[in-house]
Amino acid sequence: MRFDERFIDEIKSRLRPSDLIGKTVKLRKQGREFVGLSPFTKEKTPSFYVNDEKGQFFDFSSGKTGDLITFLQETQRLSFTEAVEQLAAEAGVALPAVDPRAVEQEKVRQGLSEWLELAAQWFEGELRRPAGREARAYLEKRGLPEADWARFRLGFSPPGRTALKDYLITKGARPGELIDAGLLIAPEDGGAPYDRFRDRIIFPIGDQRGRVVSFGGRAMDPQARAKYLNGPETSVFHKGHLLYGLAEARKILAAAPSGDSPPLLVVEGYMDAIACHRANLPAVAPMGTALTEEQMEMLWRHHPEPTLSFDGDRAGRQAAARTMDRALPLLKPGKSFKFAIVEGGKDPDEVLREQGPTALQQQLAATTGFADALFIRERDLEALDTPERRAGLKGRLRAAANVIFDKDLQQAYREALLQRFDQLFARAPRAQPDQGRRRPGPGGRWTGPAWIEPSTPEGKAAAKRLSRGLDPSAAALARHAMDDPQVLDDHLEDAFTAKGFGDPGLVALAREIIRLRLEADHLDRDALQRHLAACGFSALLTDIDRAAATSGAPLLKNDVSLDVRRSQWSRLFAALSRVAALDDAIDAAKGNLRGRSDMAAFERLKGERDALKRAIRAGTIWAEDGS
């Protein structure tokens, strides 16, 4: 029996080499690979390696290497056909029937693939021709230089209705073939077919080997009905079975140094995936749909815990929630997800453009585990200020755990979620002099809106806050932001806000307020207070009130109008933000003092910072208000 390439690829995409080979060779994890004793020679020191990302085994003692088919041929003395049939059974893929029509269909699919590849080349050329001038300017404005266009095969479709059609027909294509490939639209009234993609930046969509199977287009006209447009389902393109950028992500994974295990990211759009690739982060994107079960299995074949990074807006959180619900039944040991939210409501493309690759890598490395993300989602569905609502949360947590098919993992999730529930509503112990207001949580953690390990920077900052108290000026900013949430609207994307207004002890609180303000159409003082108290912030709110009242001169005065108070808050925010920036500049300058001019600049920075701090403490930064 002859098997076409697509059938072989489908089998391999469903099997993880380490799982199959591990049935006959005892393997142990070593970095990004698995290692064991050679099945081909007698050896005492392991020299047999299996790499799931490459889909290959490497045996240094015998010199043999290959894929799963080769492994079965070598170890079980099977023919090629027998090996494929056995792997197809393992993967649950039905063998193709010997059918002349199937052979003909494969020829048709091959023909469509050739026209899709030729179309991709034409789109690439159009981007560089005069018609693509505005598209080139847009890409450069988005921070995507010409040097990267070829890597991602970006192109442009001109506005004309038949430009691509005319070109491909001159190359021998028939209109019917181009309709089947998704390149042309056939009008329902029987009129002449026309180009599907017009006046759009083109993103080729490839299969996991990088072969073009369809296209996505970003409209240049801001009035276009669809900002992004994907090709339709065809015999070579099935949206739910593919992930944009997978071939490039596999290259980055395979090129990672031995011992490294980079995250595999799932982002929302083409530009986000490209931004991650440019920052050397392997990433993929579904094409306008929530992740399907097939896509999840595909991700798990490349990484045991892919990281889902959706935008921080309401739509992004809804997409994360849908993915969570769809993934829950499929979770198993070694098959889960992490979650990462980019700060300030931005997406990865914006972070790369504004802050650079290092900042993007750092933000996407700050992840939340699946169990924690699930608990937070259920906790935040409603206020937990009555016994009935708290009981409702407990029931939702049990129901979520029960959805998991794997019984052992189901039990582990039930215990973990209910442990978090008990900790959230645990009665706070009487504070000891050296304990402040902390409450011990599972594994030595502290309760709050997130689980913080004492060994992490966040945990150390919180411990330091408990011993020294909050900064009065930062506390004053936080207090007024909670009393008047609207004052934050112009500062939601400011990094200084997400850093706790300058005090590490307020980071978690500030981020929770930002999240709520971004999601809620209306957020008043009482609703915010109830939510923060339900999230375990009660003790911190008391600390804030105490710290804000310790200043000699009130930092934010109460006996003024709301407009004046908001103006004072904005000035204090700007002053503290400037102090934080000067602190960073002073720290950087300390390591670069090579001469008198450097020392003079260093002293100027310190002088400006110290003067600003004195003005803040004296309350003179808004003296011109006359209040």
Secondary structure, 3 states (H helix, E strand, C coil): CCCCHHHHHHHHHHCCHHHHHCCCCCCEEECCEEEECCCCCCCCCCCEEEECCCCEEEECCCCCEECHHHHHHHHHCCCHHHHHHHHHHHHCCCCCCCCHHHHHHHHHHHHHHHHHHHHHHHHHHHHHCHHHHHHHHHHHHCCCCHHHHHHHCCEEECCCCCHHHHHHHHCCCCHHHHHHCCCEECCCCCCCCEECCCCEEEEEEECCCCCEEEEEEEECCCCCCCCEEECCCCCCCCHHHCCECHHHHHHHHHHCCCCCCCCCEECCCHHHHHHHHHCCCCEEECCCCCCCHHHHHHHHHHCCCCEECCCCCHHHHHHHHHHHHHHHHHCECCECCEECCCHHHCCHHHHHHHHCHHHHHHHHHCCEEHHHHHHHHHHCCCCCCCHHHHHHHHHHHHHHHHCCCCHHHHHHHHHHHHHHHHHHCCCCCCCCCCCCCCCECHHHCECCCCCECCCCHHHHHHHHHHHHCCCHHHHHHHHHHHHCHHHHHHHCCCHHHHCHHHCHHHHHHHHHHHHHHHHCCCCCHHHHHHHHHHCCCHHHHHHHHHHHCCCCCCCCCCCCCHHHHHHHHHHHHHHHHHHHHHHHHHHHHHCCCCCHHHHHHHHHHHHHHHHHHHHHHHCCCCHHHCC
